Amino acid sequence: MKRGKKYVETAKLVDRTVQYDTTEAIGLVKKVAVAKFDETIEAHIRTGCDGRHAEQQIRGAVVLPHGTGKTVKVLVFAKGDKLDEAQAAGADYVGGEELIPRIQNEGWLDFDVVVATPDMMGVVGRLGRVLGPKGLMPNPKAGTVTMDVTKAVNDIKAGKIEYRLDKTNIIHVPIGKASFTEEQLADNFQTLMDAIIKAKPSALKGQYLKSIVLSPSMGPGVKVSVARFV
């Protein structure tokens, strides 16, 4: 894969053989974020889990203390009083069954997170084929299937992120923007790591965290020492 000039230049700042401590890694990742827009800083955590086994699956959510720096659009499926509650909490879109054809037939996907009350999951389930592959399906483990729509919307707007294993047993999540201070990124990263360490499956034998890499959306990755998280 051919890399751009900027990428090649910034990659020289990173020693690929070194696992940096968190503070150094965050400082470096801010330095290599040189795109013309405010890049998202992402954490890529390779685990020793085997996601093919249900008892080794990892999925959950955590509210980052400084948010993600991204404006998140929330769609809430609810009925009755819960519709008004979702609207009052600041949901961008609120509705019920009438939204199904819009999403299914018109391809409307102008939202980042979907929340549903449990009594609406029968309806939302019909959108599994559309929302599932995009990671938008509400899930109780992520706190997006709940009767407390106010808390769900507030948490998401405050910077709640979902983490889960991908097919290669890696967790990919944003921890903020390149414009964040090093302290803000460090706080967010520590909060994320605390949640992931707590989520370690009891069935797992062997090493849980294999590697951690921080990277801006357009720049090279910086390895973080896993030693302090083990």
N, C-alpha and C positions, 0 to 999 in steps of 0.2 A: 504494500500500500504506500503510495507516494504521499509524503507529508509536505505541508506548506513551509515556506521559509521561516515564518514566525515560530512554528512548532519546532522545527529543527534547532533554531537559535535557543529557544527556552529550554529545550530538552537537555542542552549542555549544562544547565544549572543543576540538574538532578543526577545524582550518582545512583544508578540503577542497582548497584550491588549493596547499597546501604539501606537498613531499616531505621528510619529517623525516629527520634522521640516525638511525641505529639506536637509540642510547641514548635519545634524545628520544621516538622512536616507542614504545619498550617502556615507558617511564615513563607515556606517555599512555594506552597500551592498558590498563595496570593501573588507571589512574584511571577509565576508562570502563566497567570491568567491575564493575557495581554490582548484579548479580542476587543473589538470596538464596542461591545455591549457588556452589560454586567453579567458575567458568567455565573452559572450555578456551580457550586462546589459539591461534589458527590463523594460518598463513601462507598467503596466496593469491598464487601467482607466475604472472603471465601471460607466456608465452613467445612468441617469434617462430617457433616450430616449426609444421610442418604434420603433425600426427599421422597423416594419411591415408597418408603415405609411411613405409614401414617404417624407412627409414634416418634418419628424423627423430623416431622414437618415443623417449620417455625413460621408463625404468622402472628402479627400483633400490631399495635400502634403506640405511638408515644408523642407527647406534645413537646416540641422543641422550645426552650425558654425564650429564644429570640426569633421564633418563627422561621419561615423558609425564604422570606423576601419576595415571595410570589403571591399575587392576588389569586385566591382560589375561588372558583365558582362552584356553589353547592346546589344540588338538586335534591329536594326532599319529596318522597312518595308518602302521603299520609291521607287521612280523611277526618272529617268532623273538626273538633276543636284543635286537633294537632296541626291542621293546615294553617290556622291563624297563629298558633304557637311558633311554627317554623318560620313564618313570614316575619313575625315580631323579632325572632332571633337573628334575622338577617340573611336567611336563605335566598339565593338568587332566583331559584325557580321552585315552585311548589305545586303539586297536583296529584292526580290519581290515575285512574284507568285511561283517561282521555289523552295522556301523554304517550301511551304505548305506540299507537300508529305513527305518531310524529317521529319517534326514535326508530321504530322498526322499518317503516316504509319511506320516510323522508330523510333518514340518515342524520337526524339532528343529534349532535353530540357536543353541544356548546357548554360543557360543564366538566369539572375535574374530579368531583367526588359525588357519589350517590348515597343518600341516607334513606332508610325506609323504616316505618314502624312495622313490628312483627305481623300485624294483621294485613299488611300490604304485600308481604313476600310472595303470596300466591300469584299476585298480579305481576310483580317485578320478575318473578321466576321465568315468565314468558320471554323476558329480554335476555336470558342467559347467553344465547348465542352471540348477541351483539355486545353486551357489557362484559361478559366473561373474559374473552381474549384481550380486552383492553384494560383488564384489572379494575373495572368499575363496579363489579357486582357487590352489593352491600353484604357485609359479613359480621356476625355477632362478635367474633374475635377481634375485629378491628374497631368495634364500637359503632358500626354504621347500621346495625339492625337494633333499634332501641325505641322505647316509648319516650325516653327523655330527649326529644329532638332539640330542645334548647341547648342542653349541654353538648350534644353532638355537633351542632352547627358552631357554637362558640369555640369548642376545641379545635375544629378544623380551621376556622378563620384565624385562630391564635397561632397556628403553625403545627397542627397535628399531622404526622406523617405515618404512613403504613409501611411495615417492612415484612418481607416474605422471601422464601427461597425461590430462586428461579430454577430452570431445568438443570442447571449445572451446579446447584447448591451454593450459589452466591447470592448475597443480599445487596441490592443497589438502592441507595437512598440519598436524597439531597440533604445537605446539612446547612445550607445557607447560600449567600451570594458572595462574589469576590469583593464587593464593596463593604461587607461586614468587617468589623474589627477582628483582630486575632483572638481577642477574649471572647467575643460573641460566638465565633466559629468553634473555639475550644469548649465553651459551655454546651453548645448544641451537640458536638461530637461526643462529649462525655455522657450527656443524657441519653443519647442513642446507644452508646456502648453499654451503659448500665442496664438498659432495657433488654439488649440482646444477650448479655451475660445471664440475666435473670431468666431468659426464655430458653436456656440450654435444655434440650430434651434429656430426661433422666435415663432414657434407653440408650443414649449415645455412649459407645465405648471408644476410647482413643481421643485424639486431639480435637477440640471443638473449633477453635479459631486457627485457621491455617495461614491466612494472610489478610492484611488490611491495606488498601490503597486509597489515597485521597486524590481527586483530580478535578480540574475545572472542566467545563463542558467541551472546550476546544483545545485544552492543553495536555501535556504529559502527566502521567500519574506519579505520585510520590508514595513510596512504601512507608508504612508506619510500623514501628516495633510492636509485635503482639505480646511480648514478654510481660508487660505490666497488666495485661488484661487476662492473663492465664491464671 
